[in-house]
Amino acid sequence: MSETLSFGRHKVIFATEEDHAKESKVELPPPEPATGLITSDGEINWNCPCLGGMATGPCGVDFREAFSCFHYSTAEPKGSDCYEQFKTMQDCFSDYPAVYNKNDGDDDDDGMPDLNSLEEESEKASSVVDKK
């Protein structure tokens, strides 16, 4: 049989082997399904961390309008009817270069150097060595 000791607001329960041998009577709720960018009913989950805060930044409204237009587009090719929304979003991005990292022209934000620039630097360095 288990023993219980109380220390102020804390309670310590010492379980015996007999206690662990019994089947648990605790019922856990079913796990909630992981919600991605698109919910099970086809709606856009604006709180998805995969959006990286784009839906709430200074251009959040423009981003949501452009992304919604693309998501619900029935045009062929998909999204071809969303030009104006994407143009408005791009204009907004260019107004906030510090937020949307538009100052270096590099599309990736992985923090890694651009391989093309590394190759160019390597070629310059090797040509200097060849001249000596």
Kinemage of the C-alpha trace (Angstrom):
@kinemage 1
@onewidth
@group {chain A} dominant
@subgroup {mainchain}
@vectorlist {calphas} color= white
{ca met a 1} P 0.000 0.000 0.000
{ca ser a 2} L 1.340 3.475 -0.863
{ca glu a 3} L 2.256 5.993 1.802
{ca thr a 4} L 1.612 9.722 1.555
{ca leu a 5} L 3.510 12.452 3.419
{ca ser a 6} L 2.618 16.134 3.342
{ca phe a 7} L 5.163 18.940 3.595
{ca gly a 8} L 3.250 22.213 3.630
{ca arg a 9} L 1.603 22.538 0.244
{ca his a 10} L 3.634 19.636 -1.190
{ca lys a 11} L 2.564 16.013 -1.100
{ca val a 12} L 4.970 13.072 -1.544
{ca ile a 13} L 3.511 9.701 -2.489
{ca phe a 14} L 5.622 6.583 -2.038
{ca ala a 15} L 4.333 3.846 -4.349
{ca thr a 16} L 4.939 0.173 -3.763
{ca glu a 17} L 5.497 -2.597 -6.315
{ca glu a 18} L 1.872 -3.622 -5.738
{ca asp a 19} L 0.724 -0.118 -6.711
{ca his a 20} L 2.683 -0.311 -9.967
{ca ala a 21} L 1.330 -3.778 -10.740
{ca lys a 22} L -2.251 -2.472 -10.917
{ca glu a 23} L -3.594 -1.185 -14.224
{ca ser a 24} L -3.890 2.595 -14.334
{ca lys a 25} L -7.353 4.130 -14.137
{ca val a 26} L -6.206 7.453 -15.567
{ca glu a 27} L -7.711 8.327 -18.951
{ca leu a 28} L -5.814 10.823 -21.050
{ca pro a 29} L -7.638 13.003 -23.567
{ca pro a 30} L -6.975 12.193 -27.219
{ca pro a 31} L -3.984 14.113 -28.581
{ca glu a 32} L -4.776 17.219 -30.545
{ca pro a 33} L -3.742 16.934 -34.172
{ca ala a 34} L -0.785 19.088 -35.104
{ca thr a 35} L -1.961 22.104 -37.035
{ca gly a 36} L 0.176 23.198 -39.953
{ca leu a 37} L -0.280 26.067 -42.350
{ca ile a 38} L -3.616 24.782 -43.627
{ca thr a 39} L -6.164 23.524 -41.103
{ca ser a 40} L -8.265 20.396 -41.609
{ca asp a 41} L -11.166 22.516 -42.863
{ca gly a 42} L -8.969 24.158 -45.530
{ca glu a 43} L -8.546 27.493 -43.766
{ca ile a 44} L -5.209 29.275 -43.414
{ca asn a 45} L -3.652 29.056 -39.947
{ca trp a 46} L -2.212 32.542 -39.555
{ca asn a 47} L -0.615 31.522 -36.238
{ca cys a 48} L 1.558 28.842 -37.837
{ca pro a 49} L 5.201 29.388 -36.843
{ca cys a 50} L 6.120 28.448 -40.412
{ca leu a 51} L 5.024 31.932 -41.510
{ca gly a 52} L 7.778 33.472 -39.403
{ca gly a 53} L 5.661 36.401 -38.254
{ca met a 54} L 4.947 37.578 -41.808
{ca ala a 55} L 1.217 37.713 -41.093
{ca thr a 56} L 1.693 40.104 -38.165
{ca gly a 57} L 4.561 42.368 -39.242
{ca pro a 58} L 4.199 45.872 -40.662
{ca cys a 59} L 3.101 44.357 -43.972
{ca gly a 60} L 0.947 41.672 -42.346
{ca val a 61} L -2.320 42.818 -43.917
{ca asp a 62} L -0.779 42.926 -47.390
{ca phe a 63} L 0.845 39.527 -46.841
{ca arg a 64} L -2.441 37.972 -45.682
{ca glu a 65} L -4.321 39.396 -48.655
{ca ala a 66} L -1.734 38.127 -51.155
{ca phe a 67} L -1.413 34.712 -49.516
{ca ser a 68} L -5.195 34.326 -49.215
{ca cys a 69} L -5.623 35.258 -52.855
{ca phe a 70} L -3.090 32.621 -53.881
{ca his a 71} L -4.504 29.947 -51.547
{ca tyr a 72} L -8.082 30.368 -52.760
{ca ser a 73} L -7.167 31.064 -56.393
{ca thr a 74} L -8.855 28.930 -59.026
{ca ala a 75} L -7.051 30.586 -61.945
{ca glu a 76} L -4.620 28.709 -64.176
{ca pro a 77} L -1.787 28.935 -63.407
{ca lys a 78} L -2.690 29.148 -59.744
{ca gly a 79} L -2.331 32.657 -58.359
{ca ser a 80} L -2.130 34.364 -61.733
{ca asp a 81} L -5.121 36.475 -60.680
{ca cys a 82} L -3.245 37.779 -57.599
{ca tyr a 83} L -0.715 40.064 -59.274
{ca glu a 84} L -2.002 43.272 -57.677
{ca gln a 85} L -2.014 41.806 -54.149
{ca phe a 86} L 1.552 40.524 -54.522
{ca lys a 87} L 2.698 43.826 -56.033
{ca thr a 88} L 1.209 45.692 -53.052
{ca met a 89} L 2.936 43.284 -50.666
{ca gln a 90} L 6.314 43.693 -52.434
{ca asp a 91} L 5.965 47.482 -52.326
{ca cys a 92} L 5.326 47.275 -48.595
{ca phe a 93} L 8.358 44.996 -48.110
{ca ser a 94} L 10.568 47.515 -49.855
{ca asp a 95} L 9.315 50.204 -47.427
{ca tyr a 96} L 10.637 48.134 -44.488
{ca pro a 97} L 14.065 46.796 -45.526
{ca ala a 98} L 15.227 46.385 -41.925
{ca val a 99} L 12.321 44.059 -41.176
{ca tyr a 100} L 12.222 42.149 -44.447
{ca asn a 101} L 16.005 42.010 -45.067
{ca lys a 102} L 15.768 43.489 -48.539
{ca asn a 103} L 19.083 45.349 -48.353
{ca asp a 104} L 21.416 42.604 -49.614
{ca gly a 105} L 19.378 41.066 -52.428
{ca asp a 106} L 19.969 37.590 -50.997
{ca asp a 107} L 16.754 35.574 -50.906
{ca asp a 108} L 17.890 33.087 -48.290
{ca asp a 109} L 18.239 34.027 -44.665
{ca asp a 110} L 20.168 31.028 -43.434
{ca gly a 111} L 23.138 33.140 -42.417
{ca met a 112} L 25.429 31.280 -44.798
{ca pro a 113} L 27.565 33.182 -47.307
{ca asp a 114} L 26.502 33.189 -50.928
{ca leu a 115} L 28.339 30.419 -52.785
{ca asn a 116} L 28.632 32.461 -55.981
{ca ser a 117} L 30.447 35.244 -54.161
{ca leu a 118} L 32.743 32.687 -52.498
{ca glu a 119} L 33.609 31.211 -55.899
{ca glu a 120} L 34.352 34.685 -57.280
{ca glu a 121} L 36.608 35.480 -54.311
{ca ser a 122} L 38.373 32.145 -54.719
{ca glu a 123} L 38.981 32.809 -58.424
{ca lys a 124} L 40.360 36.280 -57.654
{ca ala a 125} L 42.677 34.864 -55.011
{ca ser a 126} L 43.954 32.115 -57.283
{ca ser a 127} L 44.595 34.592 -60.121
{ca val a 128} L 46.679 36.730 -57.762
{ca val a 129} L 48.703 33.668 -56.770
{ca asp a 130} L 49.166 32.677 -60.433
{ca lys a 131} L 50.573 36.130 -61.291
{ca lys a 132} L 53.318 35.838 -58.656
